[in-house]
Amino acid sequence: MKRSDFHYELPPELIAQAPLPERSASRLLVVPPGEGAFEDRRVRDLPALLQPGDLLVFNDTRVIPARLFGQKDSGGRVEVLIERLLPDNEARAQIGASKAPKPGGRIAFDGGGGAEVLSRDDAGFYHLRFEVPDALESWLLQAGRMPLPPYIRRAPGQDDDERYQTVFARRVGAVAAPTAGLHFDDALLDALRARGVQFGHITLHVGAGTFQPVRVEDVHQHRMHSEWLNVGAGLIAQIRRTREAGGRVVAVGTTVVRALESAMHDGELQPFAGETRIFIFPGYRIRSVDALLTNFHLPESTLLMLVSAFAGRERIFAAYRHAVRERYRFFSYGDAMLLFPESGHS
């Protein structure tokens, strides 16, 4: 299995630079199992595509305004992207600077406050201690900027504070949005409830590592970044009831799949809170979900590999060719797909 097996050509103008005015107006490419024809729909059509008793599982993580700008005590400019909040106003972060700051160095931020560089780990992440007048999480709401992905070639605006956040976000800690969830607005959620669709939640704090490219050609040698997740006993009971009643478990996003597969032990879902480095690529059989709603992913990315494991690489690449031909919008602010497993069952 090679990284280059997951390359595709994408016209740059298909990379969505901003969200549509209405969340649920995004297009939805339905990819049925087997050889069924693709369907071009809208996300707002989901109630007609799901059955009463199906269970939608969302990721309720909340994105923090994790990007900061400032200068080192030497005067050099720096950009800081917080990767994870730690106790005692400390954080794990990436730092962009012409010259890497050393332990003991200090950063003064444009929005006030500062930080001391405590250490740097083997993966290149810095451990910072913030000196700010409030709890770090609260201070970031005033001083930080929304960390839009690197392929969005514009500065974040006020609209992004709302739109790069799901309407059900509640547990603070992500530095990238679980983007499949961005398509849901209150009207769509109400229509799904009226249809008899159930809702459940996991938490997985998406890290900046989600944008890190696969750098090795042999996929088996890639080492995944670590992310924190929580799959509660209540959700597992919901999933069990859904399956026993003949309903389907539909993951809203790849982060939900990663969380549920990380909570699988001896073929059964178990409550789990902690770190995951799970890497899902073809050859891995996903058992925890029956369908997957997901955005379109970057060429050669681990997320493209995950959806290929779920629906089959050839099927996914045929769907992507269709999406390019039909001018779908790609990546975080783009359109979505509804996928079913390669074999027709999980």
N, C-alpha and C positions, 0 to 999 in steps of 0.2 A: 504494500500500500504506500504510494508515493504522494508527497504534497502536490506535485504537478498533476496528479489525477483529478484534482479539485480546482483546476484553473478554468475560468471562462472569461470571454471578452464582454466587457460592459461599457457601452458608450457613456462617457462622463456626464452627459446632460441628463441621464436617467437617475443620477444620485440626488435624492430629494434634499434640497437645501433649507426647506421650511415646511412646517406641517400644513395640511389643508385647513381651511377655515372651520370645518366641522370634522370632529374626530372619526365618526362612524361612516363618513362619506368615502373613506379609502376603498380602493378596489380590493377584491378578494378573489384569488385564484384557487378554485376548488380542485384538488388533485385526488380523485377517488382511487381506491386500491386496484391493482391489476392493470388492465389496459383501458379502463373507462376513459371517456373523453374529458378533457379539461373543461371547466365551466368558469366563465368570466362573470363574477358577481360583485356585490358590494358588502362591506363588513356589516352594514345594517340589515343584510339578508340573513344573518346568523340564526335568528329565531326560527326561520323556515328550514334551515339546514340541520338543526338540532331537534331532539325529541324530548317530550316531557320525561323527567327522570334522569336525563343526562346531567353530569356534574362538570361544571367549568372550574378549573383550579387556577387561581391568580397568584402572582407574586406581589405581596403588599409592601415591599421595600420602598423607602422614600429616598430620593436623590438629595444629597447635600450640595450646597453651592461650594464645590470643592476646589475651585481654581483661584489662586491668589497671585498677585504680582508685587514685587518689591525689589530691594537691593541688599547686597551683602555689605558688611561693614567696610569692605575694600572699595565699595561704590559700584561694583558690577551688578547689572540687572539680572533678576531671576524670576522664573515662573515656577510656582509650586502647585502640584496637583495632589491633593490628599487622597490616599488610597484607602486608609482605614482610620477611624477614630479609636483612640486608646484611652485608658483611664488617666486621670490627673492632667487633663489638657495636653496630652501627648498624641502624636499621630504618626502613622507610617505614610510616607509621601514620595513622589517622584519630584526631582528638581531639574529644571532646565536652566543651564547657565553656561557662559562661554568657558568658565573654569570651575570645576566641581568644588563646592564648599567642603571644608575639612571639619571634622569633629571639633567642637568648641567655637566654631564660627557662628555669627549671628546674622539674622535677616530682619530688616525693617520693612513692614508692609505698607503699601500705598494707602490702605484704608485705616492705618493706625495699628498699634500693637506690633509684636515681633515674635521671633522664635529663635531658639538655640538648636544648633545641629548636634545631636548626641552621638550618632553613629551612622554607618552605612553598611548594609548587608551585602552578601555575595550576589544577590539578584539586582543590586543597584538601587534598592529603596533606602530612603533616609528615615531615621527615627528623630523626630523633632519634638521639642518641648515648647509649647506656645506660652507667651507672656502677654495675655490679653485680659481686659477688664471684666470678663464674663466667662461662663462655661463656653468651651470651644464651639460646641454645636450651635449655641445661641449667637455667638459672635460672628460665625460664618454667615448667618442669615443677613447680616449687615455688610460684612466686608468681602465675602466670597462671591464668585460668579459661577453661573451654571456651567458645568463641564461638558459642553457639547463635544461630540466625537470629532476626531481629527479630519474626517472627510467632509464635514460641514465647514465651508470656507467663508465664514463670516463670524463677526463677534456676536455673542449672545445678546438678545434684547429682552425687554420686560416680558414679552409674550412667552419666551422660553421658560421663565420661572414657573409658569403654569403648564405649558404644553409639553415640556420635557419631564413631566410628572404624571403618573396615572391618577385618575380621579379617586382611586381606592388606596393610594399610598398612605401608609401610617407609621411604619417602623423605620426610623432614620438610620441610614448607614451606607447606601449605595453611592457610587460615583459615576454610574452609568444607568440609564433607565432600562427596565425590562420592557423592551419596545413593543412587543405584541400587545401589551396592556394599554398602550397609548391610544388604541383605536376605540376604546369603550368610553361612552359618555352616559350620563344618567338616563337619557331616553332609551338607549339600547339596553342598559341593565334592567330597566323597568319592563321592556318588551320581552326580555329573556325570562324574567320572573313570571310574567303573565303566561308565558309558554309552558311553565312548569319546570324550567331548567334550574338546577341547584347551584350554589356557589360555595367554594371552599378556598382556603388561602394557605400558602406556605410563605416563608420569608427567606430570600437569598439576597444578600447584599452584593450586588454586582460590582466587581472591582475593575480598575483601569486595565488590568491584565486581559480583559475580554477583547481589547483592541490589539494586543500584542500578536504579531504575525508568527506563524509556524516557520522556524528558521532552518529546520533540518528536513532533508528530502525524504528520509525514511520516517514515516508518520509514527511508527512505534517508538521512536526515540524522543518524541516531543514530551516535554514536561509541562503539565498544566499549572497555571497559577492557582493559588488557594483562595477560596471564598467561604464566608460563614453563612450557615443556613440553619433553619429550624423547621422541622416537620412535626406537627403536634399530634397527640393521640386523638384529638377530636376529628381532625381531617382523615386520619386513617380509618376511623369508624365510619365516617361519611363515605369514603371510597368503598369500604366493604359492603355497606348497605346498598350503594349504587349498583355495584356489580351483582349482588345477590338478587336485586330486583330487575336485572336485565338492562340497566342503563350503562352509558358509556362515560368513561373518564376522559375529559378533553383538557389537555394542558394548554394554558395561554402562555406560550413562550418556551424557549429552550431552557431558561433558568428553572422553570417548574419541572421539566424532565430531569435536569441534573440533580435537583433537590430530591425528587422522589426516587430516582435510581440510587442516589447516595444513601437513602433510608431503607433500601432493600437488604435483607439479611436472610440467607437460606431460602430465597424465593418468596419471602413475605415482607410486606411493609412493616416497619417498626418505628416508633417515635425516635427522632434523632435531632440533636442540636450540636453543632460543631463545625469543623472545617471539612471541606471537600476539595479534592484535586481530580475528581473523576473526569476521565477523557473518553468520550463516546465517539466511535468511528465505525465504519462498516465492518461487520464481523461480530459486533456487540448486539445482542438482542434486547431491545427495550421492552419491558414487561409491565411497567407501572401505568401506562396510559394507552387509550384506544384511539385517540386522534390528537393532532397538534395544530394549533393556530400559531403561526410564526411569520416574521418579516422575511425579506430576502437578505441573504448574508454575503459578506465579502468573499471574493475568490480566495481559495486556499486557506480559509479560516476554519477554526475548530468547530464553529457553529454550523458551517456548511457540511462538515463531516458528520456532525450529530444528526442533522436532518436526513442525510444520505443513509445513515445507519437505520433510521426509522422507516423511510419510504422507499429505499433503494436508490443507489447512485444514478443508474440510468434514468429512472423515473424522475428524479430531482432535476437532472440536467436537461431532460426534455421539457420539464415545466419551466426552467429558467430560460431556455431558448424561446419558448412561447411568450414568457413575460417580457423579454427584450423586444421581440417582434411586435408585441401589442403595446409597447411603451409604458409598461408598469413603472412605478416609482420605487427606487431601491433604498435599502438600509433604514436607519433609525426613524426618520420621518416619512418613510415610504409606505408602500402598500403591503398586503399580507397574503398568506397562503393558508388554506386549510388542508392538512395532510392526513392520510390514513396509512397504516403500516403496510409494508411490502406484501405480507402474506394475507392481509385482510383481517388480521386479528393480532392482539398484543400478546 
